[in-house]
Amino acid sequence: MTYTETDLVAAMEQLAAEHVGALSQPQLDGIDQFHAGGAEAVERLLPSLRLDPTTTVLDVGSGLGGPARQVARSSGCAVVGVDLTASYVDAATTLTEAAGLSEAVRFLVTDVADLQRRDFDAAFTIHVQMNVADKARFFAGIADHLRPGARLAIFDVCRTGTGEPNLPLPWSIEGTDSYLATPDELVAAVESSGFETVEWVDESAWVVDWFTELGARLVAAGTGATLPALLDDGPTRMINFAAAVSDGVLSVHRGAFERR
Ligand SMILES: C[S@@+](CC[C@H](N)C(=O)[O-])C[C@H]1O[C@@H](n2cnc3c(N)ncnc32)[C@H](O)[C@@H]1O
């Protein structure tokens, strides 16, 4: 099983030897962005979402909440994050309180299908669908909660068909919860769920460069509180992911879609 870590904020504070509220933004970026490309990847997604302070955005699979807080800080919008892992939602909520963003950003432990609200102005999902076998159902669940014309942005991992990545990976320790699609299969699943493609960009080369600089960036941040240190078998999971993208076994794509 993956995502079994608990008491994450206590673990962060132990690694950092200080209160999470004392960590700088670059230090937080190194621990609460659970995907390739970190805060820079979220920056690349933002323009396609067309956000402003009047909009409310849905983040599906919000993890530790780094992307949701970044989106709220950048655009002034409200964000609702949903995730199936209760301990991650607890950590996301505590980190959001520490950042003074609780008015704008909140997190719920729920399947997106069970959310009441159905008129979100936009949605994003980052590195989540790799854990989902029925991708058409997953994206239809997101479409059901968006108003017509709303944008969906994704930053996601695909298999290229040239081999299998080594385990463990950030989203799967044993492989039993990993469901990788090819880029064409992923776009087809999104389009079949009520979306038109606006943009579909292969970001793999950029991600390889980002991974190459990651070690130096984490050292420069000057804290022991890093995502690889926080996760079970974290360093091996990150190294295997970086190697698979570098070797062309996995690709990372950025997509923008519009709700029909
Ligand atoms: C690799 S983490 C990415 C977290 C976050 N999106 C980020 O980029 O920082 C994957 C997250 O997806 C969540 N997840 C997996 N399947 C899910 C589903 N069907 N619905 C909602 N969340 C899911 C996991 O609990 C985990 O928090």
The ligand as a Tripos MOL2 file, in Angstrom:
@<TRIPOS>MOLECULE
LIG
   27    29     1     0     0
SMALL
NO_CHARGES

@<TRIPOS>ATOM
      1 C1          1.3930   11.7770   -5.6600 C.3       1 LIG1
      2 S1          0.2240   12.4760   -4.5710 S.3       1 LIG1
      3 C2         -0.0720   14.0620   -5.3410 C.3       1 LIG1
      4 C3         -0.6500   15.0710   -4.3640 C.3       1 LIG1
      5 C4         -0.8630   16.4720   -4.9130 C.3       1 LIG1
      6 N1         -1.7410   16.4540   -6.0690 N.3       1 LIG1
      7 C5          0.4310   17.1320   -5.2610 C.2       1 LIG1
      8 O1          0.7340   17.1730   -6.4560 O.co2     1 LIG1
      9 O2          1.1350   17.6260   -4.3650 O.co2     1 LIG1
     10 C6         -1.2790   11.5840   -5.0110 C.3       1 LIG1
     11 C7         -2.4390   11.9250   -4.1170 C.3       1 LIG1
     12 O3         -3.6300   11.4370   -4.7340 O.3       1 LIG1
     13 C8         -4.4790   10.9180   -3.7300 C.3       1 LIG1
     14 N2         -5.4200   10.0340   -4.4340 N.ar      1 LIG1
     15 C9         -5.1820    8.8450   -5.0370 C.ar      1 LIG1
     16 N3         -6.2930    8.3830   -5.6440 N.ar      1 LIG1
     17 C10        -7.2720    9.3040   -5.4210 C.ar      1 LIG1
     18 C11        -8.6250    9.4400   -5.8060 C.ar      1 LIG1
     19 N4         -9.2490    8.4930   -6.5440 N.pl3     1 LIG1
     20 N5         -9.3180   10.5280   -5.4000 N.ar      1 LIG1
     21 C12        -8.7150   11.4790   -4.6660 C.ar      1 LIG1
     22 N6         -7.4240   11.4340   -4.2760 N.ar      1 LIG1
     23 C13        -6.7090   10.3570   -4.6510 C.ar      1 LIG1
     24 C14        -3.5400   10.2900   -2.7360 C.3       1 LIG1
     25 O4         -4.1470   10.1190   -1.4700 O.3       1 LIG1
     26 C15        -2.4140   11.3110   -2.7310 C.3       1 LIG1
     27 O5         -2.6230   12.3300   -1.7850 O.3       1 LIG1
@<TRIPOS>BOND
     1     1     2 1
     2     2     3 1
     3     2    10 1
     4     3     4 1
     5     4     5 1
     6     5     6 1
     7     5     7 1
     8     7     8 2
     9     7     9 1
    10    10    11 1
    11    11    12 1
    12    11    26 1
    13    12    13 1
    14    13    14 1
    15    13    24 1
    16    14    15 ar
    17    14    23 ar
    18    15    16 ar
    19    16    17 ar
    20    17    18 ar
    21    17    23 ar
    22    18    19 1
    23    18    20 ar
    24    20    21 ar
    25    21    22 ar
    26    22    23 ar
    27    24    25 1
    28    24    26 1
    29    26    27 1
@<TRIPOS>SUBSTRUCTURE
     1 LIG1         1 GROUP 0 **** ****
